[in-house]
């Protein structure tokens, strides 16, 4: 079942120079073995809403979609009985396709969340994937705190230091994701929350009317917040050389 998540994202900067914002955003949840017949949506074809495999799963512009996520699990010797993978991502709206973060949600045969691959993109054209799971591959519950070392330069106003904490609260009706980034002088808290519902042509139309520019709007908002931080005289960090690792835990 192709699902629509009308979500809200919140970001809060910690430290001496504070900044916070919240805005609505549209996400889709798409499985790897589903047929999609919703008018206004296409898989690997341009439409009002669309998901392209080349946009996700692997190198930017050369992604392989769900097949990539399965390959990553195999490479890391992660075996999940009855594996089902769903991609939670912002859809393309017409030609816009920038997505700051997407999530590969890996469920077992009982639809329990076992692994999440957090696919992060920055505005410089770089990507890194954080592989999140419990050491014993047990279910990722609301109180499961999964950590990763920061390996991607996301904001020019944050250093390449510190760690991420990922928390996932996902059931059949709601999605809540919290990412905490901390370093010695501050950090960021980012959340994504929304209700799951079946995607319909009506929900596509409403999203187009409310947020007609899709990811172009998201990119504009990112730059707007960067200007705010620049005005507040937040220290600027130059983009370092990207990590040679594409996936890390």
Secondary structure, DSSP 4 states (H G I P E B T S, - for coil): --EEEEEEEEEEEESSS-EEEEEEEEEEEEESS-----TTEEESS-SSEEE-GGGSSSSTTS--THHHHHHHHHHTT---TT-EEEEEEPPBBTTB---SEEEEEEE-TT--EEEEEEEEE-TTS-EEEEEE--TT-----TT--EEEE--S---TTS-S-SEEEEEEEE-SSEEEEEEEEEETTEEEEEEEEEEEEE--HHHHHHHHHHSTTHHHHHHHHHHHHHHHHHHTTPPP-PPPPPPS-SEE-
